[in-house]
């Protein structure tokens, strides 16, 4: 029975997308056609925008090359499900703009999925939930791209950095690797000023600039960036998260809150609730005290911060001995 030319071309494309070199005779045997028909089908793919390299002669063959634009892809069942699931969770990645782009691509793919595959993808989506990243954990994609290129090219980078205690600092580093840990992105780099290896959270990093100076890569402690990051993060004091209620508009607190990680939870005309975070419980207590200079404030949680704030208030109001 004669095969449909379109279906045959798609079969040919599926073979070529493995990116191996195929002899013309081998393709003809796989597709059960003549080598002359293989040549015609290759020309059809080229007309559709697929760059196919070819060599002539007795052992001539074909290979899918890298083009200047992205032509349509042919995916098998497993690949289609993997791409759809990957796009769903890429939409929740802590990278600015990733959500909208991923969802657009996901909609295009899900519209084309046959019913049996759509059910598999739907079952995965409905059975798995994710905690969405906080707004202050979002990473600038341009900074991510610049740092990735600097790691690849061994080029030094300058940037402004907000330390875990909230203090700003300028850094000059030799970037080694980008590492993801949960929804956090980190840069593992040799800090030129401190003469030692450091890890930097990308959501605290601002305005990275290439210096044009290249360096010879160093051996990293622990053998790889992931192991170094794991040991570095484990040595950082645990993060304290607190909720406070303030009898003032959120806009009135921005001068105080700028030096601590914070997220508004509820905002009204003359009151607000705010989540504040720090590795140091004492720093959170001092933040509460500074807010109290502006407006009445109450600690909702945790209890340990409420106790610390009450103790601080008692000491401040106690009469001198």
Backbone as CSV, one residue per row, in Angstrom:
resi,resn,N_x,N_y,N_z,CA_x,CA_y,CA_z,C_x,C_y,C_z
1,UNK,0.859,-1.199,0.000,0.000,0.000,0.000,0.892,1.245,0.000
2,UNK,0.532,2.197,-0.827,1.334,3.407,-0.965,1.195,4.290,0.270
3,UNK,2.335,4.760,0.789,2.321,5.592,1.993,2.009,7.042,1.662
4,UNK,1.329,7.719,2.592,1.041,9.140,2.455,2.339,9.924,2.522
5,UNK,2.607,10.829,1.543,3.874,11.570,1.539,4.095,12.402,2.797
6,UNK,3.029,13.008,3.342,3.175,13.815,4.559,3.556,12.950,5.747
7,UNK,2.855,11.819,5.916,3.180,10.911,7.014,4.588,10.364,6.884
8,UNK,5.001,10.092,5.647,6.350,9.570,5.411,7.397,10.626,5.749
9,UNK,7.122,11.884,5.393,8.065,12.968,5.697,8.205,13.159,7.204
10,UNK,7.093,13.001,7.932,7.154,13.117,9.388,7.964,11.977,10.001
11,UNK,7.829,10.760,9.431,8.651,9.641,9.893,10.130,9.930,9.652
12,UNK,10.430,10.482,8.497,11.811,10.835,8.174,12.331,11.890,9.147
13,UNK,11.499,12.900,9.422,11.907,13.945,10.358,12.173,13.373,11.743
14,UNK,11.334,12.443,12.187,11.520,11.831,13.500,12.865,11.117,13.586
15,UNK,13.262,10.459,12.519,14.566,9.787,12.506,15.708,10.807,12.513
16,UNK,15.568,11.865,11.707,16.632,12.861,11.622,16.800,13.639,12.926
17,UNK,15.724,13.768,13.714,15.806,14.533,14.961,16.623,13.827,16.036
18,UNK,17.049,12.592,15.785,17.980,11.935,16.719,19.373,12.521,16.589
19,UNK,19.587,13.347,15.553,20.852,14.059,15.298,22.029,13.130,15.036
20,UNK,21.766,11.910,14.620,22.840,11.044,14.143,22.927,11.169,12.624
21,UNK,24.020,10.659,12.069,24.188,10.678,10.616,23.545,9.425,10.039
22,UNK,22.625,9.604,9.097,21.920,8.484,8.477,22.391,8.302,7.041
23,UNK,22.777,7.089,6.697,23.067,6.791,5.295,21.760,6.748,4.528
24,UNK,21.814,7.166,3.276,20.610,7.216,2.453,19.969,5.842,2.335
25,UNK,20.799,4.809,2.140,20.262,3.451,2.007,19.587,2.993,3.295
26,UNK,20.128,3.418,4.441,19.565,3.033,5.732,18.191,3.668,5.925
27,UNK,18.059,4.952,5.552,16.761,5.618,5.649,15.745,4.966,4.716
28,UNK,16.177,4.627,3.498,15.273,3.990,2.542,14.762,2.662,3.091
29,UNK,15.642,1.906,3.740,15.239,0.618,4.299,14.264,0.808,5.459
30,UNK,14.544,1.769,6.333,13.680,2.029,7.486,12.277,2.449,7.042
31,UNK,12.215,3.289,6.019,10.935,3.849,5.582,10.272,3.020,4.485
32,UNK,11.000,1.986,4.023,10.490,1.087,2.977,10.170,1.857,1.699
33,UNK,11.137,2.697,1.317,11.012,3.471,0.083,12.340,3.424,-0.645
34,UNK,12.417,4.042,-1.815,13.663,4.078,-2.575,14.526,5.253,-2.125
35,UNK,15.806,5.206,-2.436,16.698,6.326,-2.082,16.301,7.595,-2.847
36,UNK,15.757,7.421,-4.033,15.291,8.595,-4.784,14.142,9.283,-4.034
37,UNK,13.243,8.474,-3.441,12.141,9.042,-2.665,12.659,9.705,-1.398
38,UNK,13.719,9.152,-0.814,14.344,9.789,0.351,14.812,11.183,-0.020
39,UNK,15.439,11.320,-1.183,15.929,12.639,-1.615,14.774,13.618,-1.784
40,UNK,13.661,13.140,-2.362,12.505,14.028,-2.538,11.929,14.455,-1.190
41,UNK,11.871,13.506,-0.244,11.325,13.838,1.079,12.242,14.794,1.838
42,UNK,13.539,14.649,1.661,14.478,15.582,2.277,14.266,16.980,1.710
43,UNK,14.061,17.075,0.391,13.787,18.380,-0.225,12.489,18.974,0.318
44,UNK,11.492,18.114,0.581,10.227,18.589,1.139,10.444,19.174,2.531
45,UNK,11.268,18.511,3.332,11.573,19.021,4.676,12.323,20.345,4.599
46,UNK,13.228,20.470,3.658,13.959,21.727,3.502,13.023,22.860,3.128
47,UNK,12.032,22.557,2.269,11.052,23.576,1.886,10.238,24.037,3.096
48,UNK,10.075,23.162,4.086,9.330,23.493,5.303,10.184,24.216,6.338
49,UNK,11.473,24.385,6.035,12.340,25.138,6.942,13.295,24.308,7.769
50,UNK,13.347,22.992,7.521,14.269,22.144,8.287,15.619,22.104,7.579
51,UNK,16.712,22.513,8.251,18.028,22.475,7.623,18.592,21.052,7.660
52,UNK,18.714,20.428,6.514,19.221,19.053,6.432,20.536,19.068,5.653
53,UNK,21.621,18.644,6.316,22.911,18.514,5.643,22.959,17.198,4.888
54,UNK,23.678,17.188,3.767,23.760,15.972,2.963,25.159,15.816,2.396
55,UNK,25.577,14.559,2.194,26.807,14.240,1.473,26.452,13.267,0.362
56,UNK,27.127,13.407,-0.773,26.829,12.563,-1.928,27.818,11.410,-2.001
57,UNK,27.612,10.561,-2.964,28.509,9.425,-3.146,27.895,8.130,-2.656
58,UNK,28.684,7.076,-2.762,28.201,5.742,-2.408,27.742,5.658,-0.956
59,UNK,28.474,6.328,-0.068,28.129,6.287,1.363,27.509,7.609,1.833
60,UNK,26.870,8.298,0.910,26.251,9.568,1.245,25.080,9.397,2.199
61,UNK,24.760,10.487,2.868,23.661,10.418,3.826,23.195,11.792,4.250
62,UNK,22.411,11.822,5.347,21.758,13.040,5.779,21.833,13.193,7.297
63,UNK,21.791,14.455,7.714,21.756,14.776,9.133,21.032,16.102,9.315
64,UNK,20.205,16.189,10.372,19.507,17.436,10.666,20.501,18.428,11.267
65,UNK,20.622,19.607,10.653,21.602,20.602,11.091,20.942,21.651,11.972
66,UNK,21.766,22.541,12.515,21.275,23.670,13.307,20.925,24.807,12.366
67,UNK,19.698,25.314,12.462,19.251,26.380,11.571,19.247,27.730,12.232
68,UNK,18.715,28.714,11.528,18.650,30.079,12.047,17.322,30.368,12.745
69,UNK,16.356,29.454,12.626,15.085,29.616,13.328,14.594,28.240,13.750
70,UNK,13.567,28.220,14.591,13.053,26.963,15.132,11.896,26.459,14.275
71,UNK,12.094,25.349,13.557,10.986,24.767,12.791,10.105,23.927,13.712
72,UNK,8.970,23.430,13.220,8.122,22.558,14.044,8.877,21.311,14.483
73,UNK,8.511,20.792,15.651,9.144,19.594,16.196,8.189,18.412,16.112
74,UNK,8.749,17.227,16.051,7.966,16.004,16.109,8.351,15.274,17.387
75,UNK,7.369,15.032,18.267,7.628,14.393,19.555,6.878,13.079,19.644
76,UNK,7.509,12.071,20.286,6.763,10.849,20.562,5.933,11.051,21.829
77,UNK,5.161,10.025,22.229,4.231,10.183,23.356,4.952,10.590,24.640
78,UNK,6.032,9.885,24.958,6.760,10.173,26.194,7.361,11.559,26.197
79,UNK,7.906,11.985,25.051,8.504,13.319,24.960,7.445,14.405,25.104
80,UNK,6.265,14.184,24.508,5.201,15.183,24.591,4.730,15.371,26.027
81,UNK,4.561,14.267,26.768,4.148,14.361,28.164,5.227,15.060,28.994
82,UNK,6.493,14.707,28.759,7.597,15.313,29.513,7.659,16.821,29.281
83,UNK,7.474,17.254,28.042,7.519,18.685,27.731,6.353,19.415,28.396
84,UNK,5.142,18.831,28.338,3.973,19.477,28.932,4.127,19.618,30.440
85,UNK,4.594,18.554,31.097,4.798,18.616,32.545,5.900,19.607,32.896
86,UNK,6.987,19.589,32.120,8.091,20.516,32.372,7.673,21.959,32.232
87,UNK,6.853,22.261,31.229,6.378,23.629,31.037,5.475,24.073,32.179
88,UNK,4.649,23.154,32.703,3.776,23.505,33.818,4.583,23.976,35.014
89,UNK,5.675,23.292,35.315,6.445,23.665,36.498,7.482,24.740,36.200
90,UNK,7.820,24.907,34.919,8.641,26.060,34.539,7.854,27.343,34.745
91,UNK,6.517,27.264,34.612,5.673,28.440,34.809,5.713,28.920,36.247
92,UNK,6.169,28.069,37.175,6.234,28.460,38.579,7.681,28.710,39.023
93,UNK,8.601,28.752,38.063,9.996,29.007,38.403,10.170,30.452,38.843
94,UNK,11.195,30.685,39.676,11.411,32.026,40.229,12.228,32.889,39.270
95,UNK,11.766,33.006,38.020,12.444,33.817,37.016,11.417,34.747,36.384
96,UNK,11.711,36.039,36.352,10.777,37.028,35.820,10.419,36.706,34.368
97,UNK,9.107,36.706,34.055,8.653,36.492,32.688,8.508,35.042,32.295
98,UNK,9.026,34.107,33.114,8.979,32.700,32.751,7.554,32.158,32.774
99,UNK,6.731,32.669,33.710,5.379,32.141,33.861,4.559,32.334,32.593
100,UNK,4.506,33.563,32.085,3.676,33.845,30.910,4.158,33.073,29.688
101,UNK,5.478,33.059,29.449,6.026,32.371,28.284,5.767,30.879,28.355
102,UNK,5.968,30.282,29.532,5.760,28.849,29.691,4.304,28.474,29.503
103,UNK,3.394,29.284,30.036,1.972,28.987,29.898,1.515,29.091,28.443
104,UNK,2.068,30.056,27.688,1.715,30.158,26.261,2.145,28.893,25.520
105,UNK,3.372,28.447,25.780,3.862,27.240,25.114,3.059,26.015,25.546
106,UNK,2.702,25.953,26.838,1.929,24.816,27.351,0.556,24.747,26.688
107,UNK,-0.100,25.890,26.517,-1.413,25.903,25.879,-1.335,25.373,24.453
108,UNK,-0.282,25.748,23.719,-0.136,25.282,22.338,0.033,23.768,22.291
109,UNK,0.838,23.238,23.215,1.096,21.795,23.208,-0.133,21.017,23.655
110,UNK,-0.811,21.479,24.727,-1.971,20.736,25.237,-3.111,20.703,24.222
111,UNK,-3.232,21.736,23.389,-4.279,21.740,22.363,-4.040,20.656,21.316
112,UNK,-2.774,20.268,21.126,-2.432,19.284,20.106,-2.342,17.864,20.653
113,UNK,-2.351,17.712,21.979,-2.207,16.377,22.557,-3.453,15.534,22.284
114,UNK,-3.267,14.274,21.905,-4.427,13.380,21.801,-5.020,13.138,23.186
115,UNK,-6.263,12.664,23.206,-6.990,12.530,24.475,-6.238,11.667,25.479
116,UNK,-5.640,10.569,25.034,-4.969,9.659,25.976,-3.793,10.331,26.668
117,UNK,-3.068,11.197,25.940,-1.924,11.895,26.539,-2.391,13.059,27.399
118,UNK,-3.469,13.720,26.961,-3.990,14.834,27.752,-4.446,14.361,29.129
119,UNK,-5.004,13.146,29.197,-5.430,12.597,30.483,-4.228,12.335,31.390
120,UNK,-3.127,11.836,30.819,-1.922,11.595,31.621,-1.374,12.890,32.190
121,UNK,-1.316,13.917,31.352,-0.805,15.214,31.808,-1.735,15.807,32.856
122,UNK,-3.055,15.720,32.626,-4.025,16.264,33.567,-3.933,15.570,34.921
123,UNK,-3.710,14.255,34.906,-3.596,13.515,36.166,-2.392,13.994,36.966
124,UNK,-1.299,14.256,36.296,-0.102,14.748,36.981,-0.343,16.138,37.557
125,UNK,-0.965,17.028,36.765,-1.202,18.393,37.224,-2.145,18.429,38.425
126,UNK,-3.176,17.561,38.413,-4.173,17.595,39.478,-3.690,16.919,40.753
127,UNK,-2.644,16.096,40.657,-2.177,15.340,41.823,-0.966,15.969,42.499
128,UNK,-0.373,16.973,41.885,0.840,17.593,42.418,0.593,19.073,42.628
129,UNK,0.950,19.581,43.799,0.838,21.015,44.077,2.212,21.556,44.428
130,UNK,2.411,22.835,44.210,3.686,23.486,44.494,3.462,24.722,45.343
131,UNK,4.446,25.035,46.160,4.440,26.287,46.902,5.050,27.346,46.014
132,UNK,4.317,28.390,45.729,4.815,29.431,44.832,5.877,30.266,45.527
133,UNK,6.858,30.749,44.785,7.931,31.520,45.391,7.452,32.879,45.891
134,UNK,8.108,33.382,46.941,7.824,34.735,47.406,8.297,35.736,46.356
135,UNK,7.677,36.903,46.352,8.040,37.904,45.354,9.500,38.300,45.429
136,UNK,10.081,38.291,46.664,11.465,38.733,46.779,12.445,37.655,46.367
137,UNK,11.947,36.480,45.949,12.839,35.420,45.483,12.937,35.377,43.972
138,UNK,12.336,36.359,43.286,12.310,36.353,41.830,13.660,36.802,41.265
139,UNK,14.077,36.115,40.203,15.384,36.361,39.582,15.191,37.068,38.247
140,UNK,16.055,38.032,37.953,16.044,38.749,36.683,16.637,37.838,35.603
141,UNK,15.884,37.519,34.523,16.417,36.615,33.500,17.641,37.165,32.784
142,UNK,17.739,38.493,32.639,18.918,39.069,31.981,20.160,38.862,32.843
143,UNK,20.002,39.016,34.164,21.124,38.752,35.068,21.513,37.286,35.020
144,UNK,20.512,36.410,34.947,20.776,34.975,34.870,21.571,34.640,33.617
145,UNK,21.181,35.209,32.485,21.884,34.949,31.227,23.309,35.492,31.258
146,UNK,23.478,36.709,31.794,24.811,37.305,31.860,25.748,36.468,32.725
147,UNK,25.252,36.010,33.878,26.090,35.220,34.780,26.410,33.853,34.185
148,UNK,25.447,33.262,33.472,25.711,31.972,32.819,26.813,32.114,31.781
149,UNK,26.757,33.207,31.012,27.792,33.453,30.005,29.144,33.705,30.663
150,UNK,29.150,34.419,31.791,30.400,34.688,32.505,31.010,33.397,33.046
151,UNK,30.171,32.488,33.535,30.672,31.180,33.986,31.292,30.418,32.823
152,UNK,30.616,30.435,31.697,31.098,29.720,30.516,32.413,30.299,29.992
153,UNK,32.501,31.627,29.949,33.646,32.294,29.338,34.751,32.632,30.332
154,UNK,34.562,32.284,31.630,35.552,32.596,32.665,35.878,34.090,32.672
155,UNK,34.836,34.913,32.773,34.995,36.364,32.775,34.523,36.939,34.109
156,UNK,35.308,37.848,34.673,34.974,38.433,35.970,33.728,39.318,35.871
157,UNK,33.022,39.407,37.006,31.761,40.150,37.066,31.745,41.028,38.313
158,UNK,31.227,42.244,38.166,30.935,43.120,39.306,29.426,43.185,39.500
159,UNK,28.980,43.293,40.746,27.555,43.481,41.001,27.354,44.041,42.396
160,UNK,26.168,44.583,42.613,25.750,45.036,43.944,25.020,43.883,44.614
161,UNK,25.267,43.718,45.919,24.693,42.559,46.609,24.153,42.958,47.974
162,UNK,22.964,42.431,48.294,22.372,42.637,49.614,22.641,41.402,50.462
163,UNK,23.452,41.547,51.497,23.819,40.420,52.345,22.616,39.903,53.120
164,UNK,22.779,38.732,53.775,21.650,38.146,54.505,21.214,39.006,55.689
165,UNK,22.115,39.896,56.161,21.734,40.797,57.255,21.128,42.099,56.739
166,UNK,20.949,42.191,55.422,20.311,43.359,54.833,21.255,44.456,54.394
167,UNK,22.538,44.365,54.750,23.491,45.410,54.407,23.922,45.297,52.936
168,UNK,24.020,46.428,52.212,24.457,46.380,50.813,25.980,46.298,50.708
169,UNK,26.457,45.712,49.623,27.900,45.623,49.392,28.158,45.485,47.897
170,UNK,29.346,45.902,47.464,29.759,45.728,46.083,30.708,44.549,45.979
171,UNK,30.575,43.724,44.929,31.394,42.519,44.804,32.069,42.460,43.439
172,UNK,33.277,41.901,43.438,34.006,41.570,42.223,34.351,40.093,42.321
173,UNK,33.811,39.268,41.401,33.956,37.822,41.546,34.402,37.169,40.245
174,UNK,34.911,35.956,40.415,35.198,35.069,39.297,34.136,33.961,39.341
175,UNK,33.099,34.051,38.514,31.975,33.114,38.604,32.362,31.701,38.178
176,UNK,31.861,30.725,38.919,32.179,29.329,38.638,30.975,28.579,38.071
177,UNK,29.869,28.519,38.842,28.679,27.800,38.395,27.412,28.453,38.966
178,UNK,26.308,28.301,38.257,24.986,28.616,38.779,24.368,27.320,39.301
179,UNK,23.761,27.390,40.483,23.189,26.199,41.110,21.772,26.524,41.559
180,UNK,20.845,25.602,41.344,19.489,25.764,41.853,19.299,24.867,43.067
181,UNK,18.624,25.391,44.076,18.301,24.632,45.276,16.844,24.944,45.604
182,UNK,15.954,23.998,45.317,14.532,24.286,45.434,14.175,25.359,44.421
183,UNK,13.611,26.477,44.899,13.274,27.585,44.006,14.300,28.705,44.075
184,UNK,15.373,28.489,44.785,16.429,29.495,44.880,17.485,29.261,43.810
185,UNK,18.019,30.369,43.273,19.161,30.333,42.367,20.369,30.915,43.099
186,UNK,21.510,30.249,42.958,22.740,30.700,43.591,23.869,30.776,42.563
187,UNK,24.772,31.720,42.801,26.025,31.794,42.050,27.152,31.374,42.987
188,UNK,27.914,30.380,42.567,29.108,29.982,43.311,30.298,30.630,42.614
189,UNK,31.072,31.416,43.352,32.126,32.216,42.731,33.277,32.455,43.703
190,UNK,34.437,32.781,43.138,35.594,33.200,43.917,35.506,34.714,44.094
191,UNK,35.425,35.162,45.350,35.312,36.582,45.668,36.715,37.191,45.676
192,UNK,36.978,38.103,44.733,38.305,38.697,44.601,38.704,39.490,45.838
193,UNK,37.795,40.268,46.402,38.121,41.121,47.542,38.355,40.321,48.811
194,UNK,37.627,39.230,48.991,37.748,38.433,50.213,38.721,37.278,50.064
195,UNK,39.145,37.011,48.825,40.122,35.954,48.596,39.619,34.587,49.006
196,UNK,38.333,34.304,48.742,37.758,33.033,49.165,36.520,32.740,48.320
197,UNK,36.060,31.479,48.384,34.845,31.078,47.693,33.623,31.600,48.435
198,UNK,32.604,32.022,47.682,31.369,32.507,48.260,30.183,32.018,47.429
199,UNK,29.005,31.986,48.065,27.756,31.727,47.351,26.899,32.986,47.435
200,UNK,26.206,33.310,46.339,25.376,34.512,46.275,23.981,34.135,45.774
201,UNK,22.955,34.552,46.516,21.592,34.355,46.058,21.293,35.348,44.941
202,UNK,20.790,34.857,43.824,20.587,35.729,42.679,19.481,36.746,42.896
203,UNK,18.501,36.445,43.767,17.445,37.430,44.003,17.948,38.595,44.839
204,UNK,19.138,38.473,45.448,19.728,39.591,46.200,20.796,40.321,45.391
205,UNK,20.990,39.903,44.179,22.064,40.427,43.342,21.474,41.436,42.360
206,UNK,22.149,42.575,42.189,21.640,43.633,41.317,22.739,44.135,40.374
207,UNK,22.311,44.459,39.156,23.151,45.127,38.149,24.502,44.431,37.937
208,UNK,24.514,43.150,37.553,25.789,42.511,37.227,26.396,43.116,35.971
209,UNK,27.720,43.338,36.000,28.429,43.914,34.855,29.679,43.101,34.555
210,UNK,29.859,42.745,33.297,31.083,42.060,32.875,32.236,43.054,32.888
211,UNK,33.397,42.630,33.384,34.540,43.534,33.455,35.433,43.458,32.232
212,UNK,35.304,42.382,31.444,36.198,42.181,30.316,37.479,41.452,30.691
213,UNK,37.697,41.226,31.989,38.886,40.509,32.465,38.580,39.015,32.582
214,UNK,39.425,38.191,31.987,39.231,36.744,32.046,40.183,36.128,33.076
215,UNK,39.848,34.928,33.532,40.625,34.287,34.590,40.770,32.792,34.313
216,UNK,41.725,32.191,34.992,41.925,30.744,34.912,41.089,30.079,36.003
217,UNK,40.224,29.130,35.664,39.350,28.512,36.672,40.144,27.866,37.813
218,UNK,39.600,27.933,39.025,40.200,27.334,40.215,39.470,26.041,40.559
219,UNK,40.135,25.203,41.338,39.504,23.997,41.871,38.623,24.401,43.046
220,UNK,37.383,23.968,43.042,36.445,24.365,44.084,36.460,23.362,45.232
221,UNK,36.375,23.812,46.472,36.333,22.887,47.609,35.135,21.938,47.500
222,UNK,35.354,20.679,47.846,34.275,19.700,47.770,34.152,19.057,46.410
223,UNK,34.883,19.579,45.421,34.908,18.949,44.107,33.914,19.497,43.112
224,UNK,32.771,20.003,43.556,31.788,20.552,42.620,30.959,21.627,43.320
225,UNK,30.308,22.454,42.493,29.571,23.610,43.017,28.375,23.194,43.867
226,UNK,27.688,22.113,43.490,26.509,21.687,44.241,26.889,21.269,45.662
227,UNK,27.984,20.531,45.800,28.429,20.101,47.128,28.864,21.296,47.964
228,UNK,29.562,22.251,47.325,29.998,23.444,48.053,28.800,24.254,48.531
229,UNK,27.780,24.396,47.662,26.590,25.144,48.059,25.872,24.452,49.212
230,UNK,25.752,23.121,49.138,25.058,22.378,50.191,25.725,22.590,51.541
231,UNK,27.061,22.569,51.572,27.771,22.771,52.835,27.673,24.217,53.297
232,UNK,27.640,25.167,52.346,27.545,26.581,52.711,26.168,26.923,53.258
233,UNK,25.118,26.442,52.599,23.764,26.751,53.031,23.471,26.118,54.381
234,UNK,24.003,24.915,54.620,23.736,24.243,55.896,24.360,24.983,57.072
235,UNK,25.379,25.818,56.802,26.029,26.557,57.879,25.366,27.902,58.165
236,UNK,24.382,28.294,57.314,23.681,29.563,57.517,22.604,29.379,58.579
237,UNK,22.489,30.300,59.539,21.429,30.178,60.543,20.053,30.079,59.890
238,UNK,19.136,29.345,60.548,17.822,29.127,59.948,17.067,30.449,59.822
239,UNK,16.231,30.511,58.838,15.478,31.728,58.554,14.278,31.839,59.491
240,UNK,14.124,32.988,60.142,12.955,33.267,60.969,11.948,34.046,60.142
241,UNK,10.703,33.602,60.162,9.632,34.271,59.438,8.592,34.729,60.451
242,UNK,8.202,35.989,60.384,7.259,36.539,61.357,6.165,37.324,60.647
243,UNK,5.010,37.412,61.319,3.905,38.236,60.837,3.608,39.291,61.896
244,UNK,3.458,40.534,61.435,3.172,41.635,62.356,1.973,42.422,61.859
245,UNK,1.254,43.032,62.799,0.123,43.909,62.471,0.487,45.321,62.903
246,UNK,0.332,46.290,62.004,0.731,47.669,62.270,-0.458,48.596,62.031
247,UNK,-0.654,49.521,62.943,-1.738,50.495,62.795,-1.246,51.703,62.004
248,UNK,-0.867,51.449,60.775,-0.405,52.508,59.870,-0.447,51.969,58.453
249,UNK,-0.527,52.866,57.485,-0.498,52.457,56.086,0.873,51.877,55.752
250,UNK,0.881,50.897,54.870,2.137,50.238,54.512,3.158,51.237,53.963
251,UNK,2.704,52.219,53.231,3.613,53.201,52.631,4.419,53.946,53.692
252,UNK,3.861,54.105,54.894,4.567,54.814,55.961,5.714,53.995,56.553
253,UNK,5.773,52.696,56.246,6.764,51.804,56.867,7.925,51.472,55.948
254,UNK,7.842,51.901,54.695,8.845,51.455,53.726,10.256,51.896,54.095
255,UNK,10.399,53.037,54.743,11.733,53.475,55.155,12.356,52.550,56.186
256,UNK,11.523,51.966,57.065,12.013,51.031,58.083,12.214,49.642,57.500
257,UNK,11.278,49.218,56.657,11.292,47.841,56.152,12.309,47.607,55.037
258,UNK,12.877,48.657,54.496,13.778,48.487,53.348,15.005,47.661,53.687
259,UNK,15.364,47.571,54.974,16.572,46.847,55.362,16.292,45.424,55.845
260,UNK,15.064,44.946,55.671,14.733,43.589,56.064,13.844,42.976,54.986
261,UNK,13.980,41.667,54.756,13.103,41.004,53.801,11.664,41.128,54.286
262,UNK,10.772,41.546,53.409,9.395,41.728,53.843,8.435,41.571,52.678
263,UNK,7.200,41.210,53.007,6.129,41.087,52.023,4.829,41.564,52.656
264,UNK,4.139,42.540,52.070,2.828,42.944,52.609,1.812,41.820,52.422
265,UNK,1.027,41.548,53.467,0.001,40.504,53.407,-1.379,41.122,53.220
266,UNK,-1.686,42.110,54.046,-2.956,42.839,53.943,-2.653,44.330,54.049
267,UNK,-3.289,45.118,53.205,-3.079,46.567,53.240,-4.424,47.287,53.242
268,UNK,-4.631,48.111,54.255,-5.817,48.943,54.340,-5.380,50.410,54.384
269,UNK,-6.340,51.298,54.508,-6.012,52.724,54.480,-5.118,53.135,55.636
270,UNK,-5.402,52.629,56.841,-4.649,53.051,58.018,-4.109,51.861,58.819
271,UNK,-3.977,50.702,58.182,-3.445,49.528,58.868,-2.917,48.530,57.837
272,UNK,-2.052,47.646,58.280,-1.517,46.626,57.383,-0.975,45.445,58.179
273,UNK,-0.843,44.328,57.500,-0.154,43.164,58.041,1.007,42.844,57.116
274,UNK,2.160,42.560,57.720,3.383,42.381,56.951,4.104,41.131,57.427
275,UNK,4.678,40.397,56.472,5.557,39.271,56.814,7.001,39.761,56.705
276,UNK,7.791,39.533,57.759,9.206,39.926,57.752,10.056,38.689,57.990
277,UNK,11.276,38.695,57.414,12.138,37.514,57.477,13.577,37.914,57.745
278,UNK,14.264,37.099,58.529,15.683,37.325,58.788,16.264,36.073,59.416
279,UNK,17.588,35.875,59.223,18.261,34.769,59.891,18.521,35.082,61.366
280,UNK,18.300,36.316,61.763,18.601,36.765,63.125,17.310,37.216,63.799
281,UNK,16.894,36.517,64.858,15.677,36.876,65.579,15.808,38.253,66.226
282,UNK,17.010,38.575,66.693,17.232,39.887,67.294,17.028,41.010,66.299
283,UNK,17.411,40.772,65.045,17.218,41.799,64.009,15.730,42.036,63.770
284,UNK,14.946,40.958,63.799,13.499,41.124,63.645,12.914,41.911,64.810
285,UNK,13.422,41.643,66.005,12.939,42.376,67.178,13.267,43.863,67.058
286,UNK,14.454,44.186,66.551,14.822,45.586,66.366,13.962,46.244,65.283
287,UNK,13.588,45.460,64.260,12.690,45.985,63.229,11.340,46.346,63.833
288,UNK,10.822,45.445,64.685,9.559,45.719,65.370,9.687,46.980,66.218
289,UNK,10.827,47.141,66.915,11.036,48.317,67.761,11.073,49.597,66.923
290,UNK,11.726,49.551,65.751,11.789,50.747,64.895,10.410,51.107,64.365
291,UNK,9.617,50.072,64.024,8.253,50.346,63.563,7.441,50.987,64.676
292,UNK,7.678,50.541,65.916,6.930,51.065,67.066,7.172,52.550,67.273
293,UNK,8.295,53.075,66.765,8.540,54.516,66.842,7.600,55.289,65.923
294,UNK,7.050,54.579,64.914,6.162,55.212,63.933,4.693,54.986,64.245
295,UNK,4.381,53.731,64.665,2.966,53.381,64.881,2.882,52.178,65.797
296,UNK,1.729,51.967,66.456,1.544,50.773,67.273,1.717,49.506,66.425
297,UNK,2.411,48.508,66.971,2.680,47.272,66.243,2.500,46.087,67.176
298,UNK,1.981,44.988,66.639,1.810,43.761,67.418,2.367,42.593,66.629
299,UNK,3.059,41.683,67.309,3.601,40.485,66.675,2.523,39.409,66.690
300,UNK,2.139,38.923,65.526,1.131,37.862,65.423,1.788,36.497,65.631
301,UNK,2.920,36.288,64.984,3.697,35.055,65.124,5.113,35.305,64.643
302,UNK,6.110,34.557,65.130,6.031,33.439,66.060,6.017,33.919,67.514
303,UNK,5.717,32.995,68.406,5.633,33.348,69.824,6.980,33.815,70.362
304,UNK,8.070,33.233,69.861,9.394,33.603,70.379,9.735,35.052,70.052
305,UNK,9.297,35.550,68.891,9.540,36.954,68.568,8.660,37.846,69.433
306,UNK,7.415,37.431,69.659,6.529,38.207,70.527,7.125,38.332,71.925
307,UNK,7.693,37.226,72.443,8.321,37.253,73.769,9.529,38.186,73.774
308,UNK,10.332,38.117,72.705,11.519,38.975,72.605,11.118,40.444,72.540
309,UNK,10.059,40.749,71.762,9.600,42.139,71.646,9.078,42.650,72.982
310,UNK,8.341,41.789,73.721,7.828,42.220,75.035,8.979,42.451,76.004
311,UNK,9.995,41.575,75.942,11.150,41.743,76.825,11.885,43.036,76.500
312,UNK,12.010,43.332,75.202,12.664,44.570,74.786,11.880,45.778,75.284
313,UNK,10.533,45.727,75.157,9.708,46.842,75.621,9.825,47.029,77.125
314,UNK,9.894,45.919,77.856,10.027,46.000,79.314,11.337,46.657,79.717
315,UNK,12.408,46.268,79.039,13.709,46.847,79.367,13.772,48.333,79.011
316,UNK,13.095,48.706,77.913,13.129,50.118,77.519,12.335,51.003,78.461
317,UNK,11.285,50.457,79.077,10.422,51.257,79.942,10.766,51.104,81.434
318,UNK,11.696,50.217,81.740,12.056,50.007,83.155,12.758,51.227,83.703
319,UNK,12.457,51.640,84.926,13.125,52.810,85.526,14.598,52.491,85.818
320,UNK,15.435,53.495,85.770,16.867,53.248,86.046,17.052,52.785,87.483
321,UNK,18.084,51.908,87.727,18.326,51.422,89.078,18.760,52.543,90.009
